[in-house]
Structure formats: C-alpha cells, structure tokens
Amino acid sequence: IGGCQTDGRYLKLKYLLDLERLQRRWAEESFHVRSPGSAADVAIHVAGESGISWSCSGSESLQHFCDFPDIADISIKQASREGSPVENRIVTLTKTDNRVLEVEFPTLREARSFVALIDGYYRLTADAHHYFCKEVAPPRLLEDMENQCHGPISSEFAVNKLKLAGSCPGLYLLRRSPQDFNSYLLTVCAEVRPGPGALAPRGIAQGPALGAAGTPSGRDYKRCLIRRDEDGNFWLSGVARRFCSLRELLGTYGRCGLQAEGARMRLAACCPPLPK
C-alpha cells in the first residue's frame, strides 16, 4: 500500500465497497415487533437501497412494503390492553396509495428509534426539509425551518433559486455555510445602477444593463457571512453588533438595510426552502 499512488479518499471508498461485497446486508436494520391485536411476531427491515420490508418471525421471505418516497404519513400512539394504556406503542405507516402498515413496539423508545430512522432516510431520498414526527426531528432541522434557512447548498445553486423566484431587488436566501455549519451565508439580489461609462454612444442600440457578475437587467448577487459564537449570538462578519437570533438580525437589517461588497442593499423578502 505504501507504493500505491492513491489518496486517502480512494482507500476509504475501496474499503466501503469491499465491506459491502463481504456483507451485503450491513446497511440494513431490523426491528422485532408484533402485529397489533395478536401475538404474532413480525420483523421490520429497513435498508437504504430497498426501503421498508417485513417478514414473519423465523422466515427468510421478505415482503416489500414501500420505498421511502412513497410514505405519506407516520404516527405513534399508545397501545392499550382491556381499555387500559400500556407502555407499548403502535406505529402506523401510510403510503401515498393509502395502504397501511401497522406494528406494535414494546416501548416508546424503540418506536421513536424506528420512526427516526425512517425520517432520516426520507430526508435523504425525498425531501431534505421534511419530518413526519416532531419528537424525533433533528433540532438543527427545526431551527432551519423556523429561520427559513436552506441547507449547505452552493453559491451557484442559491443564485439559481433567486433567479427562479424572480430576482427582485431585496430578495434574499439564507443558507448554511458548506464549510462551517456554525456559520450562515446570506445571498441577496441587489439592483445595479450603471455608471456614466456604461452609456452607449449615440446612434448605437444599448442592450440590458449588466451587473458585476454579468447578470442582466441591472441585477447582481451579493453575499454576506453571518457567524454564531459559543453563546448563540449572531453577527454579520465585519460588524461588531450582536443579535440573539437570526430573526432579530434579519429583521433589523431588513428595516435599516446593509452594506455588502460595496453595495447598499435592503432585505425585502426571503426565498425559503419549499417542501417537495
């Protein structure tokens, strides 16, 4: 290996591929549950490549239920015996075609563990900004949804989002930094006023004004860095004033305006992440 002309990333990838070849079901998790209202033992299998399947206890035959994007709803409710509540929890999975899979877990902790796993796979495969059960949703996801914040998308992707939303001056998009998850990036659509040197000579038709980044119709896209300290306070990079929340920061600069990359801007409207 010392003589190989490869980097660490290649070796890690080869290790994962070899591991998958040796153990095909290494990425599958199984939950031993019961069918509600009966003593029949059932195993629920969850795998990234095949979705959700189930089998009777002791059987190797799997019955496929659905892939993650086909899930419409998940609910957890307390089970009861002879009219009295018990520790067991019933989890109901509903597909987009209204088919239902209902299983009973011995404890609330195990039920939430199962739902959290399904929730995570759904965000990976279908919608990164969705959760089925608030009790198991990641705190970072709830925080981002409250602040209308996108994930760590690239600058190009952010600009395309703003263009699709109309590119009105003051339209902005908040996203997490791809390099540092404790920092945020604010991409703002600004109006560019062409200087006197941009005027076309007399008798020559003048095309649309171009911004500094070559954007038509007098639009340019400015970027601001927002940092968060250990106490949870937020501030614009290069500005001393701290805010206790992102909403307070955005609200203040929405009223007062801000300066970024040599341009005076206002924050008029947010371009939030939209559910799929």
C-alpha positions as YAML, in Angstrom:
chain: A
units: angstrom
residues:
- id: 1
  name: ILE
  ca: [0.00, 0.00, 0.00]
- id: 2
  name: GLY
  ca: [2.93, 2.32, 0.69]
- id: 3
  name: GLY
  ca: [3.84, 2.26, -3.01]
- id: 4
  name: CYS
  ca: [0.30, 2.99, -4.28]
- id: 5
  name: GLN
  ca: [-0.27, 6.33, -5.98]
- id: 6
  name: THR
  ca: [-3.65, 6.87, -4.33]
- id: 7
  name: ASP
  ca: [-5.08, 9.23, -1.75]
- id: 8
  name: GLY
  ca: [-6.96, 8.56, 1.47]
- id: 9
  name: ARG
  ca: [-10.34, 9.16, -0.11]
- id: 10
  name: TYR
  ca: [-9.78, 6.38, -2.67]
- id: 11
  name: LEU
  ca: [-8.72, 3.91, 0.03]
- id: 12
  name: LYS
  ca: [-11.79, 4.70, 2.15]
- id: 13
  name: LEU
  ca: [-14.05, 4.19, -0.85]
- id: 14
  name: LYS
  ca: [-12.40, 0.86, -1.66]
- id: 15
  name: TYR
  ca: [-12.81, -0.23, 1.95]
- id: 16
  name: LEU
  ca: [-16.56, 0.53, 1.87]
- id: 17
  name: LEU
  ca: [-17.02, -1.29, -1.45]
- id: 18
  name: ASP
  ca: [-15.17, -4.34, -0.13]
- id: 19
  name: LEU
  ca: [-17.24, -4.26, 3.06]
- id: 20
  name: GLU
  ca: [-20.48, -4.19, 1.07]
- id: 21
  name: ARG
  ca: [-19.27, -7.12, -1.06]
- id: 22
  name: LEU
  ca: [-18.42, -9.20, 2.02]
- id: 23
  name: GLN
  ca: [-21.60, -8.39, 3.94]
- id: 24
  name: ARG
  ca: [-24.47, -7.47, 1.64]
- id: 25
  name: ARG
  ca: [-26.90, -6.62, 4.46]
- id: 26
  name: TRP
  ca: [-24.55, -4.48, 6.54]
- id: 27
  name: ALA
  ca: [-26.67, -1.36, 5.89]
- id: 28
  name: GLU
  ca: [-29.96, -2.98, 6.96]
- id: 29
  name: GLU
  ca: [-31.60, -2.58, 10.36]
- id: 30
  name: SER
  ca: [-34.25, -4.91, 11.73]
- id: 31
  name: PHE
  ca: [-36.89, -4.33, 14.42]
- id: 32
  name: HIS
  ca: [-38.70, -7.18, 16.15]
- id: 33
  name: VAL
  ca: [-42.30, -6.16, 16.75]
- id: 34
  name: ARG
  ca: [-45.80, -7.61, 16.93]
- id: 35
  name: SER
  ca: [-48.90, -7.24, 14.87]
- id: 36
  name: PRO
  ca: [-51.43, -5.17, 16.90]
- id: 37
  name: GLY
  ca: [-54.17, -7.26, 18.47]
- id: 38
  name: SER
  ca: [-52.32, -10.56, 18.03]
- id: 39
  name: ALA
  ca: [-49.35, -12.43, 19.42]
- id: 40
  name: ALA
  ca: [-47.74, -12.88, 16.00]
- id: 41
  name: ASP
  ca: [-44.09, -11.78, 15.96]
- id: 42
  name: VAL
  ca: [-43.01, -9.73, 12.95]
- id: 43
  name: ALA
  ca: [-39.64, -8.37, 11.83]
- id: 44
  name: ILE
  ca: [-39.49, -4.97, 10.09]
- id: 45
  name: HIS
  ca: [-36.45, -4.48, 7.85]
- id: 46
  name: VAL
  ca: [-35.21, -1.02, 6.84]
- id: 47
  name: ALA
  ca: [-32.48, -0.60, 4.22]
- id: 48
  name: GLY
  ca: [-31.32, 2.40, 2.24]
- id: 49
  name: GLU
  ca: [-31.45, 0.62, -1.12]
- id: 50
  name: SER
  ca: [-34.70, -1.34, -0.75]
- id: 51
  name: GLY
  ca: [-36.85, 0.70, 1.65]
- id: 52
  name: ILE
  ca: [-39.16, -1.00, 4.16]
- id: 53
  name: SER
  ca: [-39.95, -4.72, 4.18]
- id: 54
  name: TRP
  ca: [-41.41, -7.14, 6.71]
- id: 55
  name: SER
  ca: [-41.27, -10.85, 7.44]
- id: 56
  name: CYS
  ca: [-42.85, -13.29, 9.84]
- id: 57
  name: SER
  ca: [-40.67, -14.42, 12.71]
- id: 58
  name: GLY
  ca: [-38.25, -17.16, 11.62]
- id: 59
  name: SER
  ca: [-38.98, -16.69, 7.92]
- id: 60
  name: GLU
  ca: [-36.36, -15.61, 5.37]
- id: 61
  name: SER
  ca: [-39.03, -14.47, 2.91]
- id: 62
  name: LEU
  ca: [-39.32, -10.67, 2.83]
- id: 63
  name: GLN
  ca: [-42.49, -8.84, 1.84]
- id: 64
  name: HIS
  ca: [-41.70, -5.42, 0.42]
- id: 65
  name: PHE
  ca: [-43.94, -2.64, 1.73]
- id: 66
  name: CYS
  ca: [-42.63, 0.58, 0.16]
- id: 67
  name: ASP
  ca: [-39.71, 2.80, -0.73]
- id: 68
  name: PHE
  ca: [-39.12, 5.92, 1.36]
- id: 69
  name: PRO
  ca: [-40.52, 8.50, -1.13]
- id: 70
  name: ASP
  ca: [-43.83, 6.53, -1.12]
- id: 71
  name: ILE
  ca: [-44.51, 7.34, 2.56]
- id: 72
  name: ALA
  ca: [-47.33, 9.83, 3.14]
- id: 73
  name: ASP
  ca: [-47.59, 9.80, 6.95]
- id: 74
  name: ILE
  ca: [-46.23, 8.19, 10.13]
- id: 75
  name: SER
  ca: [-47.96, 8.27, 13.51]
- id: 76
  name: ILE
  ca: [-47.21, 6.92, 17.00]
- id: 77
  name: LYS
  ca: [-49.96, 6.17, 19.50]
- id: 78
  name: GLN
  ca: [-50.10, 4.45, 22.87]
- id: 79
  name: ALA
  ca: [-51.39, 0.88, 22.88]
- id: 80
  name: SER
  ca: [-53.99, -0.36, 25.34]
- id: 81
  name: ARG
  ca: [-54.93, -3.66, 26.94]
- id: 82
  name: GLU
  ca: [-58.52, -4.19, 28.07]
- id: 83
  name: GLY
  ca: [-59.13, -0.46, 27.95]
- id: 84
  name: SER
  ca: [-56.05, 0.50, 29.99]
- id: 85
  name: PRO
  ca: [-52.96, 2.21, 28.49]
- id: 86
  name: VAL
  ca: [-49.71, 0.25, 28.45]
- id: 87
  name: GLU
  ca: [-46.06, 1.03, 27.65]
- id: 88
  name: ASN
  ca: [-46.32, -0.43, 24.14]
- id: 89
  name: ARG
  ca: [-46.59, 1.93, 21.17]
- id: 90
  name: ILE
  ca: [-48.32, 1.38, 17.83]
- id: 91
  name: VAL
  ca: [-46.63, 2.88, 14.77]
- id: 92
  name: THR
  ca: [-48.72, 3.36, 11.64]
- id: 93
  name: LEU
  ca: [-47.08, 3.92, 8.25]
- id: 94
  name: THR
  ca: [-49.37, 5.19, 5.50]
- id: 95
  name: LYS
  ca: [-48.37, 5.11, 1.83]
- id: 96
  name: THR
  ca: [-49.38, 7.60, -0.84]
- id: 97
  name: ASP
  ca: [-51.84, 4.98, -2.17]
- id: 98
  name: ASN
  ca: [-53.44, 4.75, 1.36]
- id: 99
  name: ARG
  ca: [-52.05, 1.28, 2.08]
- id: 100
  name: VAL
  ca: [-51.17, 0.94, 5.76]
- id: 101
  name: LEU
  ca: [-48.56, -0.97, 7.76]
- id: 102
  name: GLU
  ca: [-49.26, -1.06, 11.50]
- id: 103
  name: VAL
  ca: [-46.89, -2.63, 14.05]
- id: 104
  name: GLU
  ca: [-46.56, -2.61, 17.82]
- id: 105
  name: PHE
  ca: [-43.29, -1.82, 19.62]
- id: 106
  name: PRO
  ca: [-42.65, -2.81, 23.25]
- id: 107
  name: THR
  ca: [-41.50, 0.69, 24.30]
- id: 108
  name: LEU
  ca: [-41.78, 4.32, 23.22]
- id: 109
  name: ARG
  ca: [-38.00, 4.50, 22.87]
- id: 110
  name: GLU
  ca: [-37.92, 1.70, 20.30]
- id: 111
  name: ALA
  ca: [-40.87, 3.19, 18.40]
- id: 112
  name: ARG
  ca: [-39.15, 6.56, 18.18]
- id: 113
  name: SER
  ca: [-35.90, 4.91, 17.10]
- id: 114
  name: PHE
  ca: [-37.73, 3.26, 14.20]
- id: 115
  name: VAL
  ca: [-39.53, 6.45, 13.19]
- id: 116
  name: ALA
  ca: [-36.29, 8.48, 13.41]
- id: 117
  name: LEU
  ca: [-34.62, 6.02, 11.04]
- id: 118
  name: ILE
  ca: [-37.46, 6.27, 8.51]
- id: 119
  name: ASP
  ca: [-37.49, 10.06, 8.92]
- id: 120
  name: GLY
  ca: [-33.78, 10.27, 8.14]
- id: 121
  name: TYR
  ca: [-33.99, 8.08, 5.06]
- id: 122
  name: TYR
  ca: [-36.93, 10.13, 3.78]
- id: 123
  name: ARG
  ca: [-34.90, 13.33, 4.04]
- id: 124
  name: LEU
  ca: [-32.01, 11.69, 2.20]
- id: 125
  name: THR
  ca: [-34.11, 10.29, -0.64]
- id: 126
  name: ALA
  ca: [-37.16, 12.55, -0.98]
- id: 127
  name: ASP
  ca: [-37.21, 15.90, 0.85]
- id: 128
  name: ALA
  ca: [-34.38, 17.32, 2.95]
- id: 129
  name: HIS
  ca: [-36.71, 19.75, 4.77]
- id: 130
  name: HIS
  ca: [-39.43, 17.34, 5.88]
- id: 131
  name: TYR
  ca: [-40.16, 15.41, 9.06]
- id: 132
  name: PHE
  ca: [-43.04, 13.10, 9.97]
- id: 133
  name: CYS
  ca: [-42.75, 13.26, 13.75]
- id: 134
  name: LYS
  ca: [-41.57, 16.40, 15.56]
- id: 135
  name: GLU
  ca: [-40.44, 14.38, 18.58]
- id: 136
  name: VAL
  ca: [-37.65, 12.76, 16.54]
- id: 137
  name: ALA
  ca: [-36.86, 15.62, 14.14]
- id: 138
  name: PRO
  ca: [-33.25, 16.87, 14.41]
- id: 139
  name: PRO
  ca: [-33.01, 20.17, 16.34]
- id: 140
  name: ARG
  ca: [-30.95, 21.66, 13.51]
- id: 141
  name: LEU
  ca: [-33.75, 20.91, 11.02]
- id: 142
  name: LEU
  ca: [-36.37, 22.56, 13.26]
- id: 143
  name: GLU
  ca: [-34.09, 25.57, 13.69]
- id: 144
  name: ASP
  ca: [-33.57, 25.89, 9.93]
- id: 145
  name: MET
  ca: [-37.31, 25.64, 9.24]
- id: 146
  name: GLU
  ca: [-38.06, 28.33, 11.82]
- id: 147
  name: ASN
  ca: [-35.46, 30.62, 10.22]
- id: 148
  name: GLN
  ca: [-36.43, 29.72, 6.63]
- id: 149
  name: CYS
  ca: [-32.85, 28.59, 6.12]
- id: 150
  name: HIS
  ca: [-31.59, 26.29, 3.39]
- id: 151
  name: GLY
  ca: [-29.00, 23.59, 3.95]
- id: 152
  name: PRO
  ca: [-25.35, 23.85, 2.84]
- id: 153
  name: ILE
  ca: [-26.15, 24.49, -0.84]
- id: 154
  name: SER
  ca: [-23.58, 26.05, -3.17]
- id: 155
  name: SER
  ca: [-23.45, 29.71, -4.18]
- id: 156
  name: GLU
  ca: [-24.45, 28.84, -7.75]
- id: 157
  name: PHE
  ca: [-27.46, 26.88, -6.54]
- id: 158
  name: ALA
  ca: [-28.51, 29.78, -4.31]
- id: 159
  name: VAL
  ca: [-28.30, 32.26, -7.20]
- id: 160
  name: ASN
  ca: [-30.37, 29.95, -9.41]
- id: 161
  name: LYS
  ca: [-33.02, 29.75, -6.68]
- id: 162
  name: LEU
  ca: [-33.22, 33.54, -6.57]
- id: 163
  name: LYS
  ca: [-33.46, 33.75, -10.35]
- id: 164
  name: LEU
  ca: [-36.32, 31.25, -10.40]
- id: 165
  name: ALA
  ca: [-38.08, 33.30, -7.71]
- id: 166
  name: GLY
  ca: [-37.96, 36.43, -9.88]
- id: 167
  name: SER
  ca: [-34.70, 38.17, -8.87]
- id: 168
  name: CYS
  ca: [-36.48, 41.17, -7.40]
- id: 169
  name: PRO
  ca: [-34.17, 43.65, -5.66]
- id: 170
  name: GLY
  ca: [-34.08, 42.83, -1.95]
- id: 171
  name: LEU
  ca: [-34.94, 39.15, -2.42]
- id: 172
  name: TYR
  ca: [-32.56, 37.11, -0.27]
- id: 173
  name: LEU
  ca: [-31.74, 33.49, 0.53]
- id: 174
  name: LEU
  ca: [-30.31, 32.26, 3.82]
- id: 175
  name: ARG
  ca: [-28.23, 29.06, 3.78]
- id: 176
  name: ARG
  ca: [-25.81, 27.21, 5.97]
- id: 177
  name: SER
  ca: [-22.17, 27.51, 5.07]
- id: 178
  name: PRO
  ca: [-20.83, 24.36, 3.31]
- id: 179
  name: GLN
  ca: [-17.52, 24.85, 5.13]
- id: 180
  name: ASP
  ca: [-18.71, 25.68, 8.66]
- id: 181
  name: PHE
  ca: [-22.12, 24.64, 9.99]
- id: 182
  name: ASN
  ca: [-21.91, 27.32, 12.71]
- id: 183
  name: SER
  ca: [-21.87, 29.99, 10.01]
- id: 184
  name: TYR
  ca: [-24.51, 31.14, 7.55]
- id: 185
  name: LEU
  ca: [-24.39, 32.79, 4.15]
- id: 186
  name: LEU
  ca: [-26.84, 35.43, 3.01]
- id: 187
  name: THR
  ca: [-27.20, 35.80, -0.77]
- id: 188
  name: VAL
  ca: [-29.05, 38.99, -1.72]
- id: 189
  name: CYS
  ca: [-30.33, 40.18, -5.08]
- id: 190
  name: ALA
  ca: [-29.20, 43.79, -5.49]
- id: 191
  name: GLU
  ca: [-30.05, 46.37, -8.10]
- id: 192
  name: VAL
  ca: [-27.04, 47.61, -10.06]
- id: 193
  name: ARG
  ca: [-27.04, 51.21, -11.24]
- id: 194
  name: PRO
  ca: [-24.80, 51.56, -14.30]
- id: 195
  name: GLY
  ca: [-22.25, 54.35, -14.08]
- id: 196
  name: PRO
  ca: [-21.80, 57.10, -16.69]
- id: 197
  name: GLY
  ca: [-19.20, 55.00, -18.51]
- id: 198
  name: ALA
  ca: [-21.83, 52.33, -19.18]
- id: 199
  name: LEU
  ca: [-23.85, 54.55, -21.53]
- id: 200
  name: ALA
  ca: [-23.77, 53.53, -25.19]
- id: 201
  name: PRO
  ca: [-22.58, 56.02, -27.85]
- id: 202
  name: ARG
  ca: [-25.29, 57.95, -29.68]
- id: 203
  name: GLY
  ca: [-26.84, 56.02, -32.54]
- id: 204
  name: ILE
  ca: [-25.90, 52.59, -31.11]
- id: 205
  name: ALA
  ca: [-28.62, 50.48, -29.53]
- id: 206
  name: GLN
  ca: [-27.97, 49.75, -25.89]
- id: 207
  name: GLY
  ca: [-28.65, 46.26, -24.51]
- id: 208
  name: PRO
  ca: [-29.73, 45.39, -20.98]
- id: 209
  name: ALA
  ca: [-27.54, 46.62, -18.15]
- id: 210
  name: LEU
  ca: [-25.12, 44.09, -16.72]
- id: 211
  name: GLY
  ca: [-24.22, 43.64, -13.10]
- id: 212
  name: ALA
  ca: [-20.72, 42.97, -11.79]
- id: 213
  name: ALA
  ca: [-21.26, 39.24, -12.25]
- id: 214
  name: GLY
  ca: [-22.63, 39.64, -15.79]
- id: 215
  name: THR
  ca: [-26.25, 39.36, -14.71]
- id: 216
  name: PRO
  ca: [-28.83, 41.04, -16.99]
- id: 217
  name: SER
  ca: [-31.47, 43.64, -16.16]
- id: 218
  name: GLY
  ca: [-29.32, 45.51, -13.63]
- id: 219
  name: ARG
  ca: [-29.24, 42.66, -11.09]
- id: 220
  name: ASP
  ca: [-26.29, 41.37, -9.13]
- id: 221
  name: TYR
  ca: [-26.00, 38.89, -6.28]
- id: 222
  name: LYS
  ca: [-24.10, 39.89, -3.14]
- id: 223
  name: ARG
  ca: [-23.01, 37.58, -0.35]
- id: 224
  name: CYS
  ca: [-22.76, 38.25, 3.39]
- id: 225
  name: LEU
  ca: [-21.28, 35.95, 6.02]
- id: 226
  name: ILE
  ca: [-23.17, 35.51, 9.30]
- id: 227
  name: ARG
  ca: [-21.32, 33.98, 12.25]
- id: 228
  name: ARG
  ca: [-22.53, 32.49, 15.53]
- id: 229
  name: ASP
  ca: [-20.50, 32.49, 18.74]
- id: 230
  name: GLU
  ca: [-20.47, 29.96, 21.57]
- id: 231
  name: ASP
  ca: [-23.21, 31.86, 23.42]
- id: 232
  name: GLY
  ca: [-25.58, 31.57, 20.45]
- id: 233
  name: ASN
  ca: [-25.30, 35.19, 19.34]
- id: 234
  name: PHE
  ca: [-25.23, 36.11, 15.64]
- id: 235
  name: TRP
  ca: [-23.44, 38.88, 13.79]
- id: 236
  name: LEU
  ca: [-22.51, 39.93, 10.28]
- id: 237
  name: SER
  ca: [-18.85, 39.40, 9.55]
- id: 238
  name: GLY
  ca: [-17.05, 42.73, 9.92]
- id: 239
  name: VAL
  ca: [-19.80, 44.26, 12.09]
- id: 240
  name: ALA
  ca: [-19.49, 44.38, 15.86]
- id: 241
  name: ARG
  ca: [-23.20, 44.35, 16.76]
- id: 242
  name: ARG
  ca: [-24.54, 41.02, 18.06]
- id: 243
  name: PHE
  ca: [-28.09, 39.65, 17.86]
- id: 244
  name: CYS
  ca: [-29.67, 36.94, 19.99]
- id: 245
  name: SER
  ca: [-31.33, 35.24, 16.99]
- id: 246
  name: LEU
  ca: [-31.18, 35.09, 13.22]
- id: 247
  name: ARG
  ca: [-34.68, 36.52, 13.02]
- id: 248
  name: GLU
  ca: [-33.65, 39.57, 15.01]
- id: 249
  name: LEU
  ca: [-30.59, 40.07, 12.79]
- id: 250
  name: LEU
  ca: [-32.55, 39.75, 9.54]
- id: 251
  name: GLY
  ca: [-35.39, 41.91, 10.86]
- id: 252
  name: THR
  ca: [-33.01, 44.70, 11.87]
- id: 253
  name: TYR
  ca: [-31.13, 44.78, 8.57]
- id: 254
  name: GLY
  ca: [-34.43, 44.42, 6.74]
- id: 255
  name: ARG
  ca: [-35.52, 47.74, 8.26]
- id: 256
  name: CYS
  ca: [-32.16, 49.52, 8.18]
- id: 257
  name: GLY
  ca: [-30.50, 48.00, 5.12]
- id: 258
  name: LEU
  ca: [-26.92, 46.78, 4.94]
- id: 259
  name: GLN
  ca: [-23.68, 47.26, 3.04]
- id: 260
  name: ALA
  ca: [-22.02, 44.29, 1.30]
- id: 261
  name: GLU
  ca: [-19.34, 44.06, -1.37]
- id: 262
  name: GLY
  ca: [-19.51, 47.81, -1.95]
- id: 263
  name: ALA
  ca: [-23.28, 47.90, -2.50]
- id: 264
  name: ARG
  ca: [-26.07, 49.26, -0.31]
- id: 265
  name: MET
  ca: [-28.90, 46.72, -0.07]
- id: 266
  name: ARG
  ca: [-32.19, 46.07, 1.63]
- id: 267
  name: LEU
  ca: [-33.70, 42.77, 2.71]
- id: 268
  name: ALA
  ca: [-37.24, 42.85, 1.32]
- id: 269
  name: ALA
  ca: [-38.36, 39.22, 1.08]
- id: 270
  name: CYS
  ca: [-36.99, 35.77, 1.89]
- id: 271
  name: CYS
  ca: [-36.68, 32.91, -0.59]
- id: 272
  name: PRO
  ca: [-37.38, 29.97, 1.77]
- id: 273
  name: PRO
  ca: [-36.87, 26.25, 1.16]
- id: 274
  name: LEU
  ca: [-40.06, 24.78, -0.25]
- id: 275
  name: PRO
  ca: [-41.33, 21.26, 0.53]
- id: 276
  name: LYS
  ca: [-41.39, 18.88, -2.43]
...
